[in-house]
Amino acid sequence: MPIQETAPFRTVYNNLHQEERSSLPLHRGERYKRSLLLSSIHQAPEVFQPRGGAFVSAMSEAHVEGLITSIFAASGHNLDPVVVWWSGQNWYLIDGHHRVEAYKRAAKKKKLTDRPIPIVVFEGTLQQAHLESSYRNSKDNLNMGKDDKMNRAWRLVAMDDDLSKTDINRATGVATSSVGRMRNALVKLKEEREVTPEYYTEDFTEWTWEEARKGVEASRVIDEDWEGVLALEWAKRMSRTFGDKLVKQPEVFWKALEIHSEKLVNDLEDYLRTGWVEDPNPDF
């Protein structure tokens, strides 16, 4: 499945919150909708698709292909209903991303521009819809493995939205004791950020739990390993922006670096040959 270049979670969540605040109420009839046109269902995978590495695994790809086969074989060419949430301005998919992708591909094969698909409406706030998407995905082993569940729990903790440990446990399946350790880690990271903000420019919701756990450990030796901490953050930004494109197309990446800075490329070439040598006169 194609790489999805996504915006930071906090940005997308805040945009949805703005839609919710300027909301148009859901009319009584719309609460009982049973179908929506495929084109009218918006997606915000950064918020509502808690699986790590969205749409890139071979397992996901095989699952979608199997769903396409089911669509063509099913009566009415429909799958089980997907779950949608009304933001006040748009319908957003909170569960059923593989099914929607399968519908789109099936429609393309049949050269259809649009079609209605069965839906179930989830009523609630953005926070409740966010938790509901986690809860539904946490029950599906294809969607969320152990690391994904831990990362989702960490994100819910890092949002600092006054959620209880029980709320997070229900939404992710992560034990309340683990949630407690995450809360302790968040407190320590916030304290460290107050002291050295230059090393913590990225929102903690963008971190994985493993990164957060290591961040707490690294904070004890940050003076000795500041380059490593900074390198980790830059690597995460590159991964979020480019996915695996840099690995698949290194020649394009190199040309982009040359366009960006010829000096940078020359310095990198020197480093690959000899390693870094400290400049004795860095100001000259």
N, C-alpha and C positions, 0 to 999 in steps of 0.2 A: 504494500500500500504506500502511497506517496508520503514523503516527509512533510510534516506540518510545522511550518515556522510560526511560532506562537509568540504572543506578547507576554510580558510578565503577568503572573497570576493576579497580583494586587491591582494592576492597571485594569484588567478585564473585570475583576470583581467590583471595583469602584465604578466602572462604566455601567455595569448592571444595576448597581445601587442607585445611580443617578436616574436610570430608566424607572426604577421602582418608585423613587421619590416623586417623579413627575408623572405618576402612573394614571392611566385611564382605568376605571374599575372594570372588572370582569363581569359582563352581563350574565344574568341567570341562565339564559339559553346556552352561552358559551361554556358554562361549567359542565354541561352534559354533552359536549361535542364528542362525536365518535370517530371523526376523521378530519384530516386537514390535508390541503395540497402539499405535496412534498416541498415545493418551492417556498412555502410560507413558514417552514420550520427552520429556525436559525440554530446555529451551533456555537457554543463557547466552551470548547474542550479544555481550555486552561482551568475552568471552574467545574465543569460537569462531567469531565472524563478523567477520573482519578487514576487510570492506568498509566504506568510509566512508559515512556517511549511510544507515544500515541501512534497507532496505525503502522508500526514498522515490523512487528514480529511475523515470522512465517506462520505461526499458529493463528494469528488474527487474519492473515491473508487467506489461509485455508478455510477458516470459519466463514468468511464473507463469501467465498466461492460456493461453499455448501449451502449458504442461505439463498444465493441466486438460483441454484438448482431447485430449492424448495419453493421459491416464488413461482417459478414456471410450472411446478407440479401441483401447487395448491389450488384449491377451489377459490375462484375470485382473485388468484395470484396475490394473496395477502399472507403475511406472517402475523405473529402475535402483536398486539398493540405496543407502540412505543409510548414512553411517558414524556409529557411536555409540561412546561411551566410558563404562565403568562407574566411577563415582566412589567406589564403596564403599557408596553409599546409593541412588544414582539413575543411570539411563541418561541421558547427555547427547549431544545432536546436535553432532558436530564438522564434518560436511560433508553438505550436502544441504538447506540451509535453504529454498531455493526449492521443492524437491520436497515438503517437509513442508507448507509453506504451501499448495501446490496440492492436496495430499491433503485438507487441512482444508477448503478451499473446495469441493472436489468432494464430500466427505462431506456438507457442509452443503446443497449443491444436491440431493442425494439423500435428505436428512433422516436421515442415519445418525449415530448418537451416537459410534461408535467403529469401528475396523477395524484388522486387522494390516497392516503394510507391510513389505517386504523390507529387511533391514539387513545390514551387515557390522560385526563387533565389532572395534574397535581396542583392543589390549592395551598398556598402558604407564602411565607416571606422568602426573600432571597436566601437568608441564612438557613431556613428550613429546607428549601429546595436543594441547597448545597449539601446539607447533611443527608437528605434523601438519596441524592445521586451516589454518595459514598456508601450508604447502607445497601442500596440495590447492587452496586458493583462488588461490595465486599462479600456478597453471597455467591458470586460467580467466580470460580477459580480461574477461568480464562481471562477475566478482566483484571483481577487483582491477585498477584502473588504476595508472599510474605513481605518482601521489601516494599512493594507498592502500598500495602496496608500501613506499614510503619511510616512511610513517607507521607501518606495522607493524614495519619494521626498527627505527625509532627506539624504539618501545615495548619491543621485545625488548632493546634496549641499555639503556633507562632502568630496566628491571626489575632490572638488575644481578645477574643470575642465573648469572654465570660461563659464559655461552654463548660459544663461539668465534665468530670472524668467519665461519668456514666454516659453522657451524650456522645462523647468521642468513642467510647467503647462500643456503643450500639452502632455508630455510623461506620466503624472500620473493623471491628472485631479484635482490636488491640487491647490487651489487658490493662485495667486501670492502674496497675502498678507500673507498667511501662509508660503510660501517660504521665504518671507522677514524675518519673525520671526525666521525661521530656520537659515538663514544666520547670524542674530544677535547672536543666540545661539552658532553657530560655532565660531564666533569671541571671545565670552566670554570663551568658553571652551579651545580654543587655548591659550588665555592669562593665564588661570588657569594652563594649562599644563606646561607653561614656569616656573611657580612658584613652582609647586609640580609635577614634571614629574613622580615620583614613583607611583602616583595614576592614571595615565593615560597612561598605557603601551599598551593598545589595540587601534588599529586604530579606529577612529570615524565612519568609514563606517560599522563597526560591531555593532554599537549601533542601537537600535530602536529610533524613535523620542521621545517616552515617556522617555526612558533612558536619552536621550540628554537633554530633558526639565528638568527632575529631576536632572540631573548632574549640570545644571546651578544653580538650587536652592541649591543643596548640596554643591556646591563650596563655598557658603557663610558661611557654618558651617563645612567645611571639617576637621578642627582641632578637633572638638568635635566628629565627626562621621567617622573617618578615617577607622575604622574596617568595618563599614557598606558599605563604598564605595568599599573597597578592596573585601569584601565578594560578592558584586554584580558582580564585574568583574570575580571573580572565578566561580560564579554560571553560568554566561553566557558562559564561556569557557567549563564548564562541559556539559551544555545543547547542545552546538554546536557539541561537540565530541560524546556524548553518546545518545542524544535525550531523549527518555523516558525509556531507558533500565535500568537505575538505579532504577527507580520506579517499573518497572515490575520485576526486578530480584535483590531485595535488598540483598539477601543472597550471590549472586555472588559478588556484590559490597563490602560487608563486608569482604569476603575472600580476595578480591583484596587489601583492606586496610590492612589486617593482613600481607599479603605478603610484601606490601610496607613498613609498619612500625608497629611493635608490640606496641611500645611506643605510637604511635598515637591512636591506638585502645583503649589502656588502658586509655589514657587521655580523649577520647570521652566517654567511659563508665563512668568515674568519673563525667564528665560534665553532662551527662544525669541523673545521680543520684542527684547531688548536685548543678550544675551550676558552672561557672568558679570562682575559688578562686585565687586572685593574689598571685604569688610567692613572698614572702618578700625578698628572696635572689636569684634573677633571674640569677646571674652570677655564682652560685655555684651548 
